[in-house]
Amino acid sequence: MDESIARLPECLILECLARLHLKEIHVASRVCHKWLRLIRSRYFYTLRKQLGYTNQVACLLQNFPPPKNYNLKYVINMFDPINREWNRLPVPNFTNGLPWSTSIASSEGKLVVFTDCDPKSRDPVKSVFVLDFVTWRWRKGNGMPLIRSPKFCTVTSQCHRIFISGDIGREEDAVWEYDVGKEEWTEFHRVRSGQIRQLQVIGEELWVIIGCRGITNISMFKHGVDVYHLQTKKWRQVKLDLEGLDDLIDPQIDLKLYELMKKFSENKLWVMENCSQLQLGKQSLLMSPTATLNSGCYGQEELFVMQDQDGNFERMQPNSVFSGYVESSCCVEF
């Protein structure tokens, strides 16, 4: 490297690096350890976002191959809405597929993968893997806390904070926060009566949705939500009846979206009602699981439709290896 460039203040180097095209950033991260450290810093992501140079892609946890039996395996696929390109993201140690007990989230230009067992041996591993989209490098994160049940919830707030909940035994559930930069877990909240059914971020609040543990006392249990404000750091409680709890866990079908997806389904046998929408900047990726009937055999695949900023729709027809049912999705901005 030219010595005159090396002597520049770090703040000026950051200003230059943040304006590079994504492919050029991959090259720049290999110039020297100093540039790699700056590119990996949180301030680099914040500055790049402020300058309007970030990209947004969809990361999808999908069945692969499209399941013909109950031995489900999952892969992570990436869709670039600008170039309309699909790519596979192989996760270290899980090149043959991820187990069903896998969840994905995003934080400050990084994809975070949580999985609690080995897909072959089914041994508990509590693994966390992080893909930095700027440097395009995987690293192993700090393993998940001890969660007894493979059923756990993961959610990301608008300020890129990742929360995860699960059963810790003794009829207790807990919520943890994972700091991707520091690779630290912090126990955030504990529920000693009832069971955490779901986590949701609504506006600037984290909603910890609580239901009964088991079904024997379902009519007697007082369902509710513990709500945490991410800015004021204050908790409040919301009481719900069974109907209110169901509306939060299983929201009403978006009939307009459902009817739209049916129009694009063409020869599909049916479009299922659990359609979803993932915001990717000024565009949206619309998704719906569908079923087909070919030569007397049922098939399953995901239907994808892009909606641009002007409200126009375009049917996406990816290769069959990218057509599996979407278990979960997230937007990664980098």
C-alpha positions in Angstrom: 0.0 0.0 0.0 1.2 3.6 -0.7 2.6 5.1 2.5 0.7 8.4 1.8 -2.6 6.4 2.0 -1.5 4.5 5.1 -0.9 7.8 6.9 -4.5 9.1 6.3 -6.7 9.5 9.4 -8.9 6.5 10.0 -12.0 8.6 9.8 -11.1 9.7 6.2 -10.2 6.1 5.2 -13.7 5.0 6.5 -15.3 7.8 4.4 -13.7 6.4 1.3 -14.3 2.7 2.1 -18.0 3.3 2.8 -18.5 4.7 -0.7 -17.1 1.6 -2.5 -19.2 -0.8 -4.5 -19.9 -4.0 -2.7 -17.6 -6.1 -4.9 -14.8 -3.5 -4.3 -15.3 -3.8 -0.5 -14.5 -7.5 -0.7 -11.2 -6.6 -2.4 -10.5 -3.7 0.0 -11.0 -6.0 3.1 -8.0 -8.0 1.9 -5.6 -5.1 1.4 -4.4 -4.9 5.1 -5.4 -5.7 8.6 -6.2 -2.1 9.3 -8.8 -1.8 6.5 -10.3 -5.2 7.5 -10.7 -3.9 11.0 -12.4 -0.7 9.8 -14.7 -2.5 7.5 -15.7 -4.9 10.3 -16.5 -2.1 12.7 -20.0 -1.1 13.5 -19.3 2.5 12.5 -18.6 1.3 8.9 -22.1 -0.1 8.6 -23.7 3.0 10.2 -21.8 5.4 7.9 -22.5 3.3 4.8 -26.2 3.3 5.7 -26.2 7.1 6.4 -24.6 7.7 3.0 -27.2 5.6 1.2 -24.8 3.0 -0.1 -26.2 -0.1 1.5 -27.8 -3.1 -0.4 -30.7 -5.2 0.8 -31.1 -8.9 0.0 -33.6 -11.5 1.1 -32.3 -14.5 3.1 -34.7 -17.5 3.0 -34.6 -20.6 5.2 -36.1 -23.2 2.8 -36.9 -26.9 2.5 -34.3 -28.7 0.3 -34.9 -30.7 -1.7 -38.6 -30.0 -2.0 -39.8 -32.5 0.6 -41.3 -35.8 -0.5 -41.3 -37.3 3.0 -41.0 -36.1 6.6 -37.2 -36.1 6.6 -36.9 -32.4 6.3 -33.6 -30.6 5.7 -33.1 -26.9 5.2 -30.8 -24.6 3.3 -30.4 -20.9 3.2 -30.8 -19.1 -0.1 -30.2 -15.5 -1.0 -32.2 -13.4 -3.4 -30.9 -10.1 -4.7 -33.8 -7.9 -5.8 -31.7 -5.6 -7.9 -30.1 -8.2 -10.1 -32.9 -10.7 -9.6 -30.2 -13.3 -8.7 -30.6 -16.4 -6.5 -27.6 -18.0 -4.7 -27.1 -20.7 -2.1 -25.3 -19.7 1.2 -23.5 -22.9 2.5 -23.3 -22.8 6.3 -20.0 -24.1 7.8 -20.4 -27.6 9.3 -23.8 -28.0 7.8 -23.0 -28.4 4.1 -25.5 -31.3 3.8 -28.4 -29.3 5.1 -29.7 -27.7 8.3 -32.0 -29.3 10.8 -35.6 -28.2 11.2 -34.7 -26.6 14.6 -33.0 -23.7 12.8 -33.7 -20.0 12.8 -32.2 -17.0 11.0 -31.9 -13.3 11.9 -30.0 -10.2 10.7 -28.0 -7.5 12.4 -25.9 -4.7 11.0 -25.0 -6.3 7.7 -24.7 -9.8 9.0 -26.8 -13.0 8.7 -27.0 -14.9 12.0 -27.9 -18.6 11.9 -29.1 -20.4 15.1 -29.4 -24.2 15.2 -29.6 -26.5 18.2 -28.7 -29.9 16.9 -26.5 -31.8 14.3 -28.7 -32.8 11.3 -27.1 -36.3 11.1 -26.5 -37.4 14.7 -29.2 -35.1 16.3 -26.7 -34.4 19.0 -27.2 -31.0 20.7 -24.7 -28.4 19.5 -26.4 -25.0 20.1 -24.4 -23.5 17.2 -24.4 -19.9 16.1 -22.8 -18.9 12.7 -22.4 -15.4 11.4 -22.0 -14.3 7.8 -20.6 -10.8 7.3 -21.9 -9.8 3.9 -19.4 -7.0 3.5 -16.3 -9.3 3.8 -18.2 -12.3 2.7 -16.7 -14.4 5.5 -18.3 -16.8 8.0 -17.4 -17.1 11.6 -18.6 -19.2 14.5 -20.4 -17.1 17.1 -20.8 -17.8 20.8 -23.0 -20.9 21.2 -26.6 -20.5 22.3 -27.7 -20.7 25.9 -29.0 -24.0 27.3 -32.4 -24.5 25.8 -34.2 -27.8 26.6 -36.7 -27.7 23.8 -35.8 -27.5 20.1 -38.7 -25.0 19.7 -37.3 -21.5 20.2 -38.2 -18.1 18.8 -35.9 -15.5 17.2 -36.7 -11.9 16.3 -34.8 -8.9 15.2 -35.7 -5.3 16.1 -35.4 -2.3 13.8 -32.3 -1.3 15.7 -30.7 -4.7 14.9 -31.0 -6.2 18.3 -31.6 -10.0 18.3 -33.7 -11.7 20.9 -34.3 -15.4 21.4 -36.5 -17.3 23.7 -36.7 -20.9 24.9 -37.5 -23.4 27.7 -34.7 -23.6 30.3 -36.4 -26.2 32.6 -38.1 -26.1 35.9 -41.2 -24.9 34.1 -39.4 -21.7 33.2 -38.8 -19.8 29.9 -36.3 -17.1 29.3 -35.5 -14.4 26.7 -31.9 -13.6 25.8 -30.4 -10.9 23.8 -27.4 -11.7 21.5 -24.9 -9.0 20.7 -23.4 -10.0 17.4 -20.5 -7.6 17.6 -19.4 -8.6 21.1 -20.6 -12.2 20.7 -22.2 -12.0 24.1 -25.5 -13.4 25.4 -27.4 -11.6 28.1 -30.4 -13.0 29.9 -33.1 -10.4 29.2 -36.3 -11.6 30.8 -37.6 -14.7 32.6 -41.2 -16.2 32.7 -41.9 -18.4 35.6 -45.6 -19.0 35.0 -46.8 -19.9 31.6 -44.8 -20.5 28.4 -43.4 -18.1 25.9 -45.4 -18.7 22.7 -43.8 -16.1 20.5 -41.7 -13.0 20.3 -42.7 -10.0 18.2 -41.3 -6.5 17.6 -44.1 -4.0 17.2 -42.7 -0.5 16.5 -40.2 0.2 19.3 -41.5 -2.5 21.6 -40.6 -6.2 22.1 -43.7 -8.2 22.8 -43.1 -11.4 24.8 -46.3 -13.4 24.2 -47.2 -15.8 27.0 -49.6 -18.7 26.9 -50.3 -21.6 29.2 -47.9 -24.5 29.7 -49.8 -27.6 28.5 -53.5 -27.7 27.8 -55.0 -28.9 31.1 -55.5 -25.5 32.5 -55.9 -23.5 29.3 -59.3 -22.0 30.3 -58.1 -20.9 33.7 -54.8 -19.4 32.6 -54.5 -15.6 32.3 -52.9 -15.1 29.0 -50.9 -11.9 28.5 -47.9 -10.1 27.0 -44.9 -8.7 28.7 -44.0 -5.6 26.7 -40.5 -4.0 26.7 -39.9 -0.6 25.2 -36.5 -0.7 23.5 -35.8 3.0 24.0 -37.2 3.8 27.5 -36.2 0.3 28.8 -39.4 0.0 30.7 -41.7 -3.0 31.0 -45.5 -3.1 31.0 -48.1 -5.9 30.9 -51.0 -6.5 28.6 -53.7 -8.9 29.5 -55.4 -10.9 26.7 -58.2 -13.4 26.4 -57.8 -16.5 24.3 -59.1 -14.7 21.2 -56.7 -11.9 21.6 -53.8 -14.3 22.1 -54.7 -16.2 18.9 -54.9 -13.0 16.9 -51.3 -12.2 18.0 -49.9 -15.7 17.3 -51.9 -16.4 14.2 -52.8 -13.0 12.6 -55.8 -12.7 10.3 -55.2 -13.7 6.7 -54.4 -10.9 4.4 -57.1 -11.6 1.8 -55.9 -9.0 -0.7 -52.4 -10.5 -0.7 -53.9 -14.0 -0.9 -56.1 -13.2 -3.9 -53.1 -11.5 -5.6 -51.0 -14.6 -5.2 -53.8 -16.8 -6.5 -53.7 -14.8 -9.8 -50.0 -15.6 -10.2 -50.4 -19.3 -9.3 -51.2 -20.4 -12.9 -51.3 -24.2 -12.9 -50.9 -24.7 -9.1 -53.4 -26.9 -7.4 -53.9 -24.4 -4.6 -52.2 -21.4 -2.9 -52.1 -21.7 0.8 -53.4 -18.9 2.9 -50.2 -18.2 4.9 -48.8 -15.7 2.4 -46.1 -13.3 3.6 -44.3 -10.2 2.6 -40.7 -9.2 3.1 -39.7 -5.6 2.7 -36.5 -5.0 0.7 -35.9 -1.3 0.6 -38.5 0.2 -1.7 -39.5 -3.2 -3.1 -41.3 -6.2 -1.5 -40.9 -9.9 -2.0 -44.3 -11.6 -1.8 -44.2 -15.3 -0.9 -46.8 -18.1 -0.6 -46.5 -21.9 -0.3 -48.3 -23.8 -3.1 -49.1 -27.3 -4.1 -49.1 -28.9 -7.5 -50.3 -32.1 -9.1 -48.1 -33.5 -11.8 -48.5 -37.1 -13.2 -50.6 -38.0 -10.2 -48.0 -36.9 -7.7 -48.2 -34.0 -5.4 -45.5 -31.4 -5.4 -44.7 -28.5 -3.1 -43.0 -25.2 -3.9 -42.9 -21.6 -2.9 -44.4 -18.9 -5.2 -42.5 -15.6 -5.4 -43.7 -12.3 -6.7 -41.8 -9.0 -6.6 -43.6 -5.7 -6.1 -41.6 -2.6 -7.1 -41.8 0.9 -5.7 -44.5 1.9 -8.3 -46.8 -1.0 -7.3 -46.0 -3.2 -10.4 -45.8 -6.9 -9.9 -43.4 -9.5 -11.4 -43.6 -13.2 -11.0 -40.2 -14.7 -10.0 -39.4 -18.2 -11.4 -36.2 -19.4 -9.8 -34.5 -22.7 -10.5 -36.1 -25.7 -8.7 -33.3 -25.8 -6.1 -34.6 -22.4 -4.8 -38.3 -23.3 -4.8 -38.6 -25.1 -1.5 -41.1 -23.9 1.2 -39.9 -20.9 3.1 -39.7 -21.6 6.8 -38.5 -18.2 7.8 -36.9 -15.1 6.1 -35.1 -11.9 6.9 -33.7 -8.9 5.1 -30.0 -8.3 5.4 -28.9 -4.7 4.7 -25.2 -4.2 4.1 
